[in-house]
Amino acid sequence: MIRRLLVLAACVLAAPPLHSEDRVEWAKYRFTGRVSAQIARPVESFGYRVVLGSPDGKALEATVIADGSPLPDEARLPVEPRDLSREAAAVLAEPLAASEDLERLSRSLIRNARTVLEAIESVIGYTSRRIKYEPPTGTPETAAGSYESGRGSCVGRSLLAADLLLRAGIPARQVTGILIASTESEVAPAARPFFSAELGGVRHRWIEAYVPGLGWIPSDPGGLSNAVTSRHLPLKSAPGRDFGVLPVERSAELSLSRINLFGTGTTLGRLRASAVEVTALTPLLGSIVLAPVPGKEPAEPSRIARANGKSVRFERVPVGDYKLIWKTADGKVEAASLRVDGPSRIELPTGGGRR
């Protein structure tokens, strides 16, 4: 019975990552088992890498690197077919089960999204907050079944998240792997019955979504949007009974931002960042300051850019509330409130006092 339980996927997230000022976390693992090299999966994506190697020429090792730096949020909705890779287009072309309910839910979730990353946030927020985690029972799960019951394991949540994104025209696919843990205390309580010291954690399922300009970006429908941690180790296929992973070394874990979405519970994710272009009808003088509003996300330093004629551009500005401060041609200091939710172009007034 114990052996059978270990084969089932037990897949809820553990507690939120420990806080760290560093934007990168990494971990090194050593594989055990005869077929490790056959199912180990290297990954090279924007902000998430799995590098395979064998320092001693015998044991296979994987270094997992997760970068928490803000993601460039330039891919607009709807996704244009010409912006997809051949692999992503093939995933999007696969037929989905007919469901008016899922079609309606997908449209509702992305209704206010302007970019692909924002749409992914909304879908992950839904699966993590509205679909209650239920340990796997061995019965096959489906996207429709998880939606109708409001419950699902990591498999059900991942199938539903991918389905909703595909219906929105965003390629998404499943990822099989392990959520690494040295002891069962590192696993969320509901998943502890499935923890295996021999395996090196619990079996897990998450997704990758294709973002034009960035490639395949991982998300965990249990509560991580556009991000996974260095404890997420992807595999080409489900591990066998003799497969295992031993932690070798790891850094401190990243601190990810809370995403403000509907529903209860906490959803974490990487900040989205966009270019902000500031223009004016008359030449701008001196420097333009873009300052985050105190006490609100993101906790970023103020940015200062030297005006160049009638425009200035700030790159990779994380989503959030800001104050824009500038000086007009007649020498007056002006300020305006600004909400960054995606690529923005702001035209400054030429006078009139504070706003």
C-alpha positions as CSV (number, residue, x, y, z in Angstrom):
1,M,0.0,0.0,0.0
2,I,2.8,2.4,0.9
3,R,4.6,1.7,-2.4
4,R,1.4,2.3,-4.3
5,L,0.8,5.7,-2.6
6,L,4.3,6.8,-3.6
7,V,3.5,6.2,-7.2
8,L,0.5,8.6,-7.0
9,A,1.2,12.3,-7.6
10,A,0.9,14.3,-4.4
11,C,1.3,17.8,-5.4
12,V,0.5,20.8,-3.3
13,L,3.0,23.6,-2.6
14,A,4.8,23.8,0.7
15,A,5.0,27.1,2.6
16,P,6.0,30.2,0.7
17,P,9.7,30.6,0.0
18,L,12.0,32.1,2.6
19,H,12.8,35.7,2.1
20,S,16.0,36.7,0.4
21,E,17.3,39.9,-1.1
22,D,18.9,38.0,-3.9
23,R,17.0,37.7,-7.2
24,V,18.4,34.2,-8.0
25,E,18.1,30.9,-6.2
26,W,19.7,27.7,-7.2
27,A,20.0,24.1,-6.0
28,K,22.2,21.1,-7.0
29,Y,20.8,17.5,-7.0
30,R,22.3,14.1,-7.6
31,F,20.2,11.4,-9.3
32,T,20.1,7.8,-8.2
33,G,18.6,4.9,-10.2
34,R,19.6,3.1,-13.4
35,V,17.4,5.2,-15.8
36,S,18.2,8.7,-14.5
37,A,19.9,9.8,-17.7
38,Q,16.9,8.7,-19.7
39,I,14.3,10.8,-17.9
40,A,16.4,13.7,-16.7
41,R,15.2,16.9,-18.5
42,P,17.5,19.9,-19.3
43,V,15.7,23.2,-19.5
44,E,16.8,26.5,-20.9
45,S,14.1,29.2,-20.6
46,F,13.8,32.8,-19.6
47,G,14.6,32.9,-15.9
48,Y,14.6,29.1,-15.3
49,R,17.3,26.7,-16.2
50,V,18.1,23.0,-15.5
51,V,21.7,22.1,-16.3
52,L,22.7,18.5,-16.4
53,G,26.3,17.3,-15.8
54,S,28.5,14.6,-14.2
55,P,31.5,16.1,-12.4
56,D,32.9,12.7,-11.4
57,G,31.9,10.9,-14.7
58,K,29.6,8.5,-12.9
59,A,26.7,10.1,-11.1
60,L,24.3,12.5,-13.0
61,E,23.7,15.8,-11.4
62,A,21.2,18.6,-12.1
63,T,21.6,22.3,-11.2
64,V,18.3,24.1,-11.1
65,I,18.5,27.9,-11.3
66,A,15.4,30.1,-10.7
67,D,15.7,33.8,-11.5
68,G,13.2,36.1,-9.8
69,S,14.0,39.2,-11.8
70,P,10.9,40.9,-13.3
71,L,9.8,39.4,-16.6
72,P,9.5,41.7,-19.6
73,D,5.8,42.1,-20.2
74,E,5.6,42.9,-23.9
75,A,3.6,40.1,-25.4
76,R,0.1,41.5,-26.0
77,L,-3.2,39.7,-26.3
78,P,-4.5,38.2,-28.5
79,V,-1.5,36.2,-29.4
80,E,-0.6,36.4,-33.1
81,P,0.1,33.1,-34.9
82,R,3.2,34.5,-36.5
83,D,4.7,35.1,-33.0
84,L,4.5,31.4,-32.1
85,S,7.3,28.8,-32.5
86,R,6.5,25.7,-34.5
87,E,6.3,23.7,-31.3
88,A,4.0,26.2,-29.6
89,A,1.7,26.3,-32.7
90,A,1.5,22.5,-32.7
91,V,0.4,22.5,-29.0
92,L,-2.2,25.2,-29.7
93,A,-3.6,23.2,-32.7
94,E,-4.4,20.1,-30.6
95,P,-8.2,19.8,-30.1
96,L,-9.9,20.5,-26.8
97,A,-12.9,18.8,-25.3
98,A,-16.1,20.7,-26.1
99,S,-17.2,22.7,-23.0
100,E,-19.3,25.9,-23.0
101,D,-18.5,26.3,-19.3
102,L,-14.8,26.2,-19.7
103,E,-15.0,28.5,-22.7
104,R,-17.0,31.0,-20.7
105,L,-14.6,30.8,-17.7
106,S,-11.6,31.3,-19.9
107,R,-13.1,34.4,-21.5
108,S,-14.1,35.7,-18.1
109,L,-10.6,35.2,-16.6
110,I,-8.7,37.0,-19.3
111,R,-11.3,39.7,-20.1
112,N,-9.3,42.5,-18.5
113,A,-5.8,41.1,-19.3
114,R,-3.8,43.1,-21.8
115,T,-0.7,40.8,-21.9
116,V,0.0,37.1,-22.0
117,L,1.8,37.2,-18.6
118,E,-1.2,39.0,-17.1
119,A,-3.6,36.4,-18.4
120,I,-1.4,33.6,-16.9
121,E,-1.6,35.4,-13.5
122,S,-5.4,35.4,-13.7
123,V,-5.6,31.7,-14.6
124,I,-3.1,30.6,-11.9
125,G,-4.9,32.8,-9.4
126,Y,-8.1,31.0,-10.2
127,T,-6.7,27.5,-9.9
128,S,-4.8,28.2,-6.7
129,R,-7.6,30.0,-4.9
130,R,-10.8,28.5,-6.3
131,I,-9.9,24.9,-6.9
132,K,-9.3,23.2,-3.5
133,Y,-6.4,20.8,-3.3
134,E,-7.6,17.2,-3.0
135,P,-5.0,14.3,-2.6
136,P,-5.0,12.0,-5.6
137,T,-7.2,9.0,-5.5
138,G,-5.9,7.1,-8.5
139,T,-8.9,8.0,-10.6
140,P,-7.9,9.9,-13.8
141,E,-8.5,13.6,-13.5
142,T,-9.7,16.1,-16.2
143,A,-9.9,19.8,-16.6
144,A,-13.7,19.7,-16.7
145,G,-13.9,17.4,-13.6
146,S,-11.7,19.7,-11.5
147,Y,-13.8,22.7,-12.6
148,E,-17.2,21.0,-11.9
149,S,-16.1,19.7,-8.5
150,G,-14.0,22.7,-7.5
151,R,-11.3,20.2,-6.4
152,G,-8.2,18.6,-7.8
153,S,-4.7,17.4,-7.1
154,C,-1.8,19.1,-8.8
155,V,-2.7,17.0,-11.9
156,G,-6.3,18.3,-11.9
157,R,-5.2,21.9,-11.3
158,S,-2.6,21.7,-14.0
159,L,-4.9,20.2,-16.6
160,L,-7.5,22.9,-15.8
161,A,-5.0,25.8,-16.0
162,A,-3.5,24.6,-19.3
163,D,-7.0,24.1,-20.7
164,L,-8.1,27.6,-19.8
165,L,-5.0,29.1,-21.3
166,L,-5.4,27.1,-24.5
167,R,-8.9,28.3,-24.9
168,A,-7.6,31.9,-24.7
169,G,-5.1,31.2,-27.5
170,I,-2.1,30.8,-25.3
171,P,-0.1,27.6,-25.8
172,A,0.3,25.6,-22.5
173,R,1.6,22.1,-21.7
174,Q,2.0,19.8,-18.7
175,V,5.3,19.3,-16.8
176,T,5.9,16.1,-14.8
177,G,8.5,16.2,-12.1
178,I,9.4,16.2,-8.4
179,L,8.9,18.8,-5.7
180,I,12.2,18.2,-3.8
181,A,12.1,17.9,0.0
182,S,14.6,16.5,2.4
183,T,12.0,15.8,5.1
184,E,8.2,15.7,5.1
185,S,8.1,18.9,7.2
186,E,9.2,20.7,4.0
187,V,6.0,19.6,2.2
188,A,2.6,21.0,2.7
189,P,0.5,19.0,5.3
190,A,-1.9,17.6,2.7
191,A,1.0,16.1,0.7
192,R,3.0,14.6,3.6
193,P,1.4,11.1,3.3
194,F,3.0,10.9,-0.1
195,F,6.5,12.1,0.9
196,S,9.2,9.6,0.0
197,A,12.8,10.0,1.4
198,E,13.9,7.5,-1.3
199,L,12.4,9.6,-4.1
200,G,13.6,12.9,-2.6
201,G,10.3,14.6,-2.2
202,V,6.8,14.1,-3.8
203,R,5.8,13.7,-7.3
204,H,4.4,16.9,-8.8
205,R,2.8,18.4,-11.8
206,W,2.9,22.0,-13.1
207,I,2.7,23.7,-16.5
208,E,4.6,25.7,-19.0
209,A,2.9,28.5,-21.1
210,Y,4.4,29.9,-24.3
211,V,5.0,33.7,-24.1
212,P,6.1,35.3,-27.4
213,G,9.5,36.8,-27.0
214,L,10.3,34.8,-23.9
215,G,9.5,31.2,-24.8
216,W,8.1,28.5,-22.4
217,I,7.6,30.0,-19.0
218,P,6.8,27.7,-16.0
219,S,4.0,28.3,-13.5
220,D,2.6,26.1,-10.7
221,P,-1.2,26.1,-10.6
222,G,-0.9,25.5,-6.8
223,G,0.1,29.1,-6.3
224,L,3.1,30.3,-8.4
225,S,2.4,32.5,-11.4
226,N,5.1,32.8,-14.1
227,A,7.6,31.2,-11.7
228,V,8.7,28.0,-10.1
229,T,11.4,27.4,-7.5
230,S,14.7,25.6,-7.6
231,R,12.8,22.7,-5.7
232,H,10.8,22.1,-8.9
233,L,12.8,19.4,-10.8
234,P,11.2,18.6,-14.2
235,L,11.5,15.1,-15.8
236,K,10.8,13.7,-19.2
237,S,8.5,11.1,-17.8
238,A,7.2,9.8,-14.5
239,P,10.0,8.3,-12.2
240,G,10.2,4.6,-11.6
241,R,10.5,2.9,-8.3
242,D,14.3,2.9,-8.2
243,F,14.6,6.6,-9.1
244,G,15.6,9.1,-6.5
245,V,17.2,12.6,-6.0
246,L,19.6,13.6,-3.3
247,P,20.1,17.3,-2.5
248,V,23.8,18.3,-2.7
249,E,23.8,22.0,-2.1
250,R,21.4,25.0,-2.4
251,S,21.2,28.7,-2.0
252,A,18.7,30.7,0.1
253,E,15.2,30.7,-1.4
254,L,13.8,33.6,-3.3
255,S,11.1,35.9,-2.0
256,L,8.4,36.2,-4.6
257,S,5.7,38.9,-4.6
258,R,2.1,38.4,-3.7
259,I,-0.3,38.8,-6.5
260,N,-3.5,40.8,-5.7
261,L,-6.3,38.7,-7.2
262,F,-9.8,37.6,-6.3
263,G,-10.6,34.8,-3.9
264,T,-8.9,33.7,-0.7
265,G,-5.4,32.4,-0.2
266,T,-2.0,33.5,-1.4
267,T,-0.8,33.4,-4.9
268,L,2.9,34.3,-5.5
269,G,4.6,35.2,-8.7
270,R,7.3,37.1,-10.6
271,L,6.8,40.7,-11.1
272,R,5.9,41.8,-14.7
273,A,7.9,44.6,-16.1
274,S,7.2,46.8,-19.1
275,A,8.7,49.7,-21.0
276,V,7.2,53.1,-20.1
277,E,7.7,55.9,-22.7
278,V,7.1,59.4,-21.5
279,T,6.5,62.1,-24.1
280,A,5.6,65.8,-24.1
281,L,4.6,68.4,-26.6
282,T,7.5,70.7,-25.6
283,P,11.1,69.8,-24.7
284,L,11.6,68.4,-21.2
285,L,14.2,69.9,-19.0
286,G,16.8,68.0,-16.8
287,S,15.9,64.7,-15.3
288,I,12.6,62.7,-15.2
289,V,12.0,60.7,-11.9
290,L,9.9,57.6,-11.8
291,A,9.3,56.8,-8.1
292,P,7.3,53.9,-6.6
293,V,4.5,55.0,-4.3
294,P,5.7,54.3,-0.7
295,G,4.1,51.2,1.0
296,K,2.9,49.6,-2.2
297,E,4.4,47.0,-4.5
298,P,6.9,46.9,-6.0
299,A,9.6,47.7,-3.5
300,E,11.8,49.2,-6.2
301,P,14.2,52.2,-6.0
302,S,13.3,55.4,-7.8
303,R,14.6,55.7,-11.4
304,I,16.0,58.8,-12.9
305,A,16.4,59.3,-16.6
306,R,17.9,62.3,-18.5
307,A,15.4,63.9,-20.8
308,N,16.3,63.8,-24.5
309,G,14.2,66.4,-26.2
310,K,10.5,65.5,-26.0
311,S,10.7,61.9,-24.8
312,V,12.3,59.6,-22.3
313,R,12.0,55.8,-22.0
314,F,12.2,53.6,-18.8
315,E,12.9,50.0,-19.5
316,R,11.5,47.0,-17.5
317,V,9.4,48.9,-15.0
318,P,7.6,46.4,-12.7
319,V,3.8,46.5,-12.5
320,G,2.7,48.9,-9.7
321,D,1.9,52.4,-8.7
322,Y,4.3,55.3,-9.3
323,K,4.8,59.0,-9.2
324,L,6.3,60.7,-12.2
325,I,8.1,64.0,-11.5
326,W,9.4,66.4,-14.1
327,K,10.2,70.0,-14.9
328,T,8.4,71.9,-17.6
329,A,9.9,74.4,-20.1
330,D,9.0,77.3,-17.8
331,G,10.8,75.8,-14.9
332,K,7.9,74.5,-12.9
333,V,8.1,71.1,-11.1
334,E,5.2,68.9,-12.0
335,A,4.1,65.5,-10.7
336,A,1.5,62.9,-11.8
337,S,0.3,59.5,-10.5
338,L,0.9,56.6,-12.8
339,R,-0.3,53.0,-12.8
340,V,1.9,50.6,-14.8
341,D,0.0,47.5,-15.9
342,G,1.8,46.8,-19.1
343,P,3.6,48.6,-21.9
344,S,2.7,52.3,-21.5
345,R,3.1,55.6,-23.4
346,I,2.4,58.6,-21.2
347,E,2.0,62.1,-22.6
348,L,2.8,64.8,-20.1
349,P,0.8,68.0,-19.8
350,T,2.8,71.1,-20.6
351,G,1.8,73.1,-17.5
352,G,-0.9,73.7,-15.0
353,G,0.5,72.6,-11.6
354,R,0.5,69.4,-9.6
355,R,-1.9,66.6,-10.5
